[in-house]
Each structure stands twice: as C-alpha cells, then as structure tokens.
Amino acid sequence: MSTTHANPIVPPGNAPAGLSPQRRRIVIGAMLVSTFMAAVEVTVISTAMPTIVGDLGGFDLFTWAFGIYLLTQAVMTPIYGRLADQYGRRRVYVASTGVFLVGSLLCGLAWSMGSLIAFRAVQGLGGGGLVPLANTIITDVSPPADRARNLGYVSGIWGIAAIVGPLLGSFFVGTLGWPFVFWVNLPIGLLTVALVTRFLHEPDLVSLPAPIDLPGAGLLAVGIGAVMAALVQHDLFSRAGLVGLIALGLVSLAGFAWRERRSPAPTLPLHLWRNPLIVAANLSALTCGMLLIGATAFLPSWIEGVMGRTALVAGVMLGVLTVSWTTASMTLSRVLNRLQFRPIAFAGSVCLALGTVGFMLLQPGGATGWVALAAGLTGVGLGLHALVFNVAVQGTVAREDRSRATSLYFFCRLLGQALGAAAFGGVLNAGLTRAGPAAHDAVRDLIEPSHRLALSVSDLARLTAALADALHGVFLLGGGIAALALVVALIVPRGSRLPQG
C-alpha cells in the first residue's frame, strides 16, 4: 500500500538491486523501441488504409478497423496494470507483446474487411499493455535522478513516430505491400521480448499473488467497451442502440464499482483515487486526450477546407505541434529534478489556453504563421502536461501499485480521445446542419482541390463560411476544455516534486 496519500512530497525509490548500468540501458532501450512500435501503429496504418480498402473492400466498415483497436486497447489497459502488479512486469509484458504480435501477423493475412477488424481486435487486446508497461519498467529500472530524463525520451519517441509513421506506411504500400504495415511489428516485438527476458531481473514476489477478480474484470471490460463503442462509433448506431449501449455500460461500471469496494484484491484500488496528485494526473490525461484529438482531427479541415491550403501545409502544421510537444518534453526532462510539479502543470495549462485561444481567433483569410503559433503553444502545453504527470504518477505510489496507476493514467488519455472525437464531431455536425441539409456533402468539395476549383465564387464563399462557423464551434469547445486544464493544475499539491538524491 502507498504511504503517500497525505504527503505531497514524492517518496524516493530505487532501481532493482543487481541491475548493472549496462543492463539498465539495454532494458530502457528495449522499452523505447516497444513504445515506438505502439506509437507508430495508428499513423502507419492510416496512410495505408485507402490501399487496404481498395484491396479488401468493405468501405462501409473500415472505420471499425480503427475503432475496434481503440476499444480493445482501452478495455485491457487497466487490466494489464493489475496483472503486472500481481505477477511481475516481465511476464505480463511478454504476454501482452505476444498477443499483439499474433494480432499483427493475422492482420497481414486478412482476406476481407471483416477478418481485418477481428484481427485488429486481437492486436488491441495485446496493445493495451505495451505503453503503460514500458513506462512502468523504465521507472522501475531508473534511479530517481534519471527517471524524468528517461521518461522524456518516451515523449520524444511519440514525436518521432508521428513523423515517421506516415512515411513508413507509404513506403510499404509502394514496395512490399500493405501486409508489411502490420508485419513490421514482428521483428521489433520479438527483439524487445528477447531483451526483456534476458536482461530484466525483478525482485522476488514477497507473497503469493492474489486471485484476479474475473467477474469484476469482465464487468469493467463490458462497461468500458459498451460506452466507448457508443462514443467512437456513434454514427453507426440508431438512437435506441446508442441508449442501450450507454445503459449497458453504465450498469456494468456500477456493478464493477460495487465489486471493487468488496474485493480483497481490487483491479483499481480505491486508495489511488484518494491521492490528489493521482486525481490531477488522470484529469490531465482526460483533458489533454480530448485536446489532442481536437487538434489533430479538425485542424487539417480548417487549413484545407477554409484556408484552401494543401494537405502538405496541414501536415506541416501538425508537425509543428508534434515537434513542439517533443521539444518541450525533452527540455523539461533535463531540469524536472529541480522543479516542483504544480508550477509546471500551471505553465502547461497556460500554454494550452493560449493555443486554443489562437485557434478560436483564426480567420479564413489568416496567415499560416498564426496557425503555426497556436499549434506550437498547444504542443508545448501537451508536452509539459504529458511528462510532468507521467513522472508524478509513477513516483507518488508504491512499487506494488505502479503498474495499475500508470495503466489508469493511459486509460484516461484513451478515454479522453474517444470523448473528444465524439464531442468535437457532434459540434461540427451540428454546425454544418445549421447551414443546410446538404452542407455535409457539399463541404467535401472544399477539401478536394479539383472539386474546389470547380465551385462558383458564391458557392465557395457560402461553403467556406459554413465550415468556418462549424469549426469555430469546435475551437470554442476546445477553449472550454483548456480552461479545465487550468483547474487541474490547481489540484496538484503544493511542494510535490521528484525525490532528491
């Protein structure tokens, strides 16, 4: 049990005894490679998906190829945390990676869109453990003075993956074929498993593992899965279906909460929620997940549809966000040992607020420099939040709770992305509906360059104004979420920081 619920000062921790510096570097390197494999998964596939759809068919189902992976990944993330704290990081990481690699192999062998969706679900069942377990293992093997720097490398990996992923996807589609988009995971995953098995030595379990609450885990899986299915794929269900899914999810989650209070070995120990630093971190993950999906999914629509710029310009603007995120995280990681968490969280929240205000002030005829400034500020804010709260979560709990606390943090980020996609998409659709029943289809002509050139001057002005008005609603909602990030910073206990020495 953690002993830090009332004490805002993070307790010191030590790397596992007997782990030499060379072994430590190998394990950390393996976890960074594993993080890259997980981070590049979405971006590399998004580039290849048009080719996959052209080969397999099933265009009406292709959104499930993304959604099902998100669903199963989110469902399994907290469960892997529970397993890792009970049975050890190494064996659970190997199991998680093994399931992910089996799913990757099967995805490359898919013969239809239905089979690809099923195999993506298998991938997600394994992928739910990759990122949180990699972060936990890095923290376990790092001396306190090195943890912030090593976790800063993790943020850098995410930035690299965002840039490299689309390039890899294009390369495989144009040369070896789209199955290699999935099969490239096989040698990477096998390498990390071999390195972890050989070089990661964990302390012996001090007691027999408590049995896993399988009914509770099942209720958690059904609850999360049903709610996230309603959020991520809401456009595919009728109103009655959505209500039924949400009701099923809420009832299942209520049953899970009831069991958690009575279980001798709960999946998500209640004492984690009594720590204000953990609460602030999870709320940060939720809000930042929403803002991230808002920027990456909807900013290109403004650049291409409203401003009339190319997809390359949109990619560059997203690159500004990514590079600023990575730069902020890497820079902070070098000085975090000397700083307190609360001022950093507040600085990150201010950057998020300024960035979203910049998006709210965008004008159809504005310069891309203003977009770059807003994207850069948003990226800095996301980078500061991501690193400081990732470090805080893993430093403020005892080792036996670290995997569960880390998994809960990353689960909240996934949930935030799903909530953001649903909320921002709903605002955009409502705005376009106000412009007229045909606005949704007509706005597509703004995105396609050849169709845009064919529009009359009056139609171009009308559609541009409609899309700009709808996207302003999206940016306004983003500003409200950024304001919540300021509240999150105020929850962080004063004086909380990394252990000294």
ZIJOZI-V413140 format. One record per backbone hydrogen bond with DSSP energy under -1.0 kcal/mol. NH is the residue of the N-H (numbers start at 0). CO is the residue of the C=O. E is the energy in kcal/mol with one decimal. If there is no record, write none. Layout:
((NH/CO/E) (NH/CO/E))
//
This chain:
((9/496/-1.1) (18/15/-1.4) (23/19/-2.7) (24/20/-2.3) (25/21/-2.0) (26/22/-2.6) (27/23/-2.6) (28/24/-2.5) (29/25/-2.4) (30/26/-2.2) (31/27/-2.1) (32/28/-2.2) (33/29/-2.2) (34/30/-2.3) (35/31/-2.2) (36/32/-2.2) (37/33/-2.0) (38/34/-3.1) (39/35/-2.6) (43/39/-2.5) (44/40/-1.1) (45/41/-2.2) (46/42/-1.2) (48/44/-1.7) (51/47/-2.1) (52/48/-2.9) (53/49/-2.0) (54/50/-1.5) (55/51/-3.1) (56/52/-2.6) (60/57/-1.9) (63/60/-1.9) (64/61/-1.3) (66/62/-2.8) (67/63/-2.7) (69/65/-1.8) (70/66/-2.4) (71/67/-2.4) (72/68/-2.1) (73/69/-2.3) (74/70/-2.3) (75/71/-1.9) (76/72/-1.5) (79/75/-2.7) (80/76/-1.6) (81/77/-1.7) (82/78/-2.3) (83/79/-2.8) (84/80/-1.9) (85/81/-1.3) (86/82/-3.3) (87/83/-1.6) (91/87/-1.4) (92/88/-2.9) (93/89/-2.5) (94/90/-2.0) (95/91/-2.8) (96/92/-2.8) (97/93/-2.3) (98/94/-2.2) (99/95/-2.1) (100/96/-2.6) (101/97/-2.2) (102/98/-2.3) (103/99/-2.2) (104/100/-2.6) (105/101/-2.3) (106/102/-2.4) (107/103/-1.6) (109/106/-1.3) (115/111/-2.1) (116/112/-2.3) (117/113/-2.0) (118/114/-2.4) (119/115/-2.3) (120/116/-1.6) (121/117/-1.3) (122/118/-2.2) (123/119/-2.4) (124/120/-1.9) (125/121/-1.4) (126/122/-3.2) (127/123/-1.6) (128/125/-1.7) (132/128/-1.7) (133/129/-2.0) (134/130/-2.4) (135/131/-2.3) (136/132/-2.8) (137/133/-2.2) (138/134/-2.0) (139/135/-2.6) (140/136/-2.2) (141/137/-1.0) (145/142/-2.0) (149/145/-2.5) (150/146/-2.8) (151/147/-1.7) (152/148/-1.3) (154/150/-1.4) (155/151/-1.8) (156/152/-2.1) (157/153/-1.7) (158/154/-1.7) (159/155/-2.3) (160/156/-2.7) (161/157/-1.9) (162/158/-1.1) (163/159/-3.0) (164/160/-2.6) (167/163/-2.6) (168/164/-2.6) (169/165/-2.2) (170/166/-2.2) (171/167/-2.7) (172/168/-2.2) (173/169/-2.0) (174/170/-1.0) (176/171/-3.4) (179/176/-1.4) (180/177/-2.0) (181/178/-1.3) (182/178/-2.3) (183/179/-1.6) (184/181/-1.6) (185/182/-1.5) (188/184/-3.2) (189/185/-2.5) (190/186/-1.9) (191/187/-2.1) (192/188/-2.3) (193/189/-2.3) (194/190/-2.4) (195/191/-2.6) (196/192/-2.6) (197/193/-1.9) (198/194/-2.7) (199/195/-1.9) (213/211/-1.7) (216/212/-2.8) (217/213/-2.5) (218/214/-2.3) (219/215/-2.4) (220/216/-2.5) (221/217/-2.7) (222/218/-2.8) (223/219/-2.8) (224/220/-2.5) (225/221/-2.6) (226/222/-2.0) (227/223/-2.7) (228/224/-2.1) (229/225/-1.8) (230/226/-1.8) (231/227/-3.3) (232/228/-2.0) (235/232/-1.9) (236/233/-1.0) (241/237/-2.5) (242/238/-2.4) (243/239/-2.5) (244/240/-2.5) (245/241/-2.7) (246/242/-2.6) (247/243/-2.6) (248/244/-2.7) (249/245/-2.8) (250/246/-2.6) (251/247/-2.3) (252/248/-2.5) (253/249/-2.3) (254/250/-2.2) (255/251/-2.3) (256/252/-2.5) (257/253/-2.1) (258/254/-2.1) (259/255/-2.6) (260/256/-1.6) (261/258/-1.2) (262/258/-1.3) (271/268/-1.6) (272/269/-1.3) (278/274/-2.2) (279/275/-2.5) (280/276/-2.2) (281/277/-2.5) (282/278/-2.3) (283/279/-2.4) (284/280/-2.5) (285/281/-2.0) (286/282/-2.6) (287/283/-3.1) (288/284/-2.0) (289/285/-1.7) (290/286/-2.4) (291/287/-2.6) (292/288/-1.9) (293/289/-2.0) (294/290/-2.3) (295/291/-2.6) (296/292/-2.0) (297/293/-1.4) (298/294/-1.6) (301/297/-1.2) (302/298/-2.2) (303/299/-2.9) (304/300/-2.0) (305/301/-1.1) (306/301/-2.5) (308/302/-2.5) (313/309/-1.8) (314/310/-2.5) (315/311/-2.2) (316/312/-2.2) (317/313/-2.1) (318/314/-2.0) (319/315/-1.9) (320/316/-1.6) (321/317/-2.4) (322/318/-3.0) (323/319/-2.3) (324/320/-2.1) (325/321/-2.6) (326/322/-2.9) (327/323/-2.5) (328/324/-2.4) (329/325/-2.7) (330/326/-2.4) (331/327/-2.5) (332/328/-2.2) (334/331/-1.5) (335/331/-1.7) (337/334/-1.8) (338/335/-1.5) (340/495/-2.8) (344/340/-2.6) (345/341/-2.4) (346/342/-2.5) (347/343/-2.6) (348/344/-2.2) (349/345/-2.3) (350/346/-2.1) (351/347/-2.1) (352/348/-2.5) (353/349/-2.7) (354/350/-2.6) (355/351/-2.4) (356/352/-2.2) (357/353/-2.1) (358/354/-1.7) (359/355/-2.4) (360/356/-1.5) (361/358/-1.4) (365/362/-2.4) (370/366/-1.0) (371/367/-2.7) (372/368/-2.1) (373/369/-2.3) (374/370/-2.8) (375/371/-2.6) (376/372/-2.4) (377/373/-2.2) (378/374/-2.5) (379/375/-2.3) (380/376/-2.3) (381/377/-2.5) (382/378/-2.4) (383/379/-2.5) (384/380/-2.2) (385/381/-2.6) (386/382/-2.0) (387/383/-2.2) (388/384/-2.1) (389/385/-1.4) (390/386/-2.6) (391/387/-2.1) (392/388/-2.5) (393/389/-1.6) (394/390/-1.5) (395/391/-1.5) (400/397/-1.9) (404/400/-2.6) (405/401/-2.6) (406/402/-2.8) (407/403/-2.2) (408/404/-1.8) (409/405/-2.2) (410/406/-2.4) (411/407/-2.2) (412/408/-1.4) (413/409/-2.1) (414/410/-2.7) (415/411/-2.3) (416/412/-2.1) (417/413/-2.1) (418/414/-2.9) (419/415/-2.9) (420/416/-2.5) (421/417/-2.1) (422/418/-3.0) (423/419/-2.8) (424/420/-1.7) (425/421/-2.1) (426/422/-2.1) (427/423/-2.5) (428/424/-2.6) (429/425/-2.3) (430/426/-2.2) (431/427/-2.3) (432/428/-2.3) (433/429/-1.6) (435/432/-1.3) (438/435/-1.6) (441/437/-2.4) (442/438/-2.6) (444/441/-1.5) (445/442/-1.5) (447/443/-1.6) (451/447/-2.5) (452/448/-2.0) (454/451/-1.1) (459/455/-2.7) (460/456/-2.1) (461/457/-2.4) (462/458/-2.8) (463/459/-2.3) (464/460/-2.1) (465/461/-2.0) (466/462/-2.7) (467/463/-2.5) (468/464/-2.3) (469/465/-2.2) (470/466/-2.7) (471/467/-2.1) (472/468/-1.3) (473/469/-1.3) (474/470/-2.6) (475/471/-2.3) (476/472/-2.0) (477/473/-2.0) (478/474/-1.9) (479/475/-1.7) (480/476/-2.0) (481/477/-2.3) (482/478/-1.8) (483/479/-1.3) (484/480/-1.2) (485/481/-1.0) (486/482/-1.2) (487/483/-2.2) (488/484/-1.8) (489/485/-1.1) (490/487/-1.1) (495/492/-1.4))
//
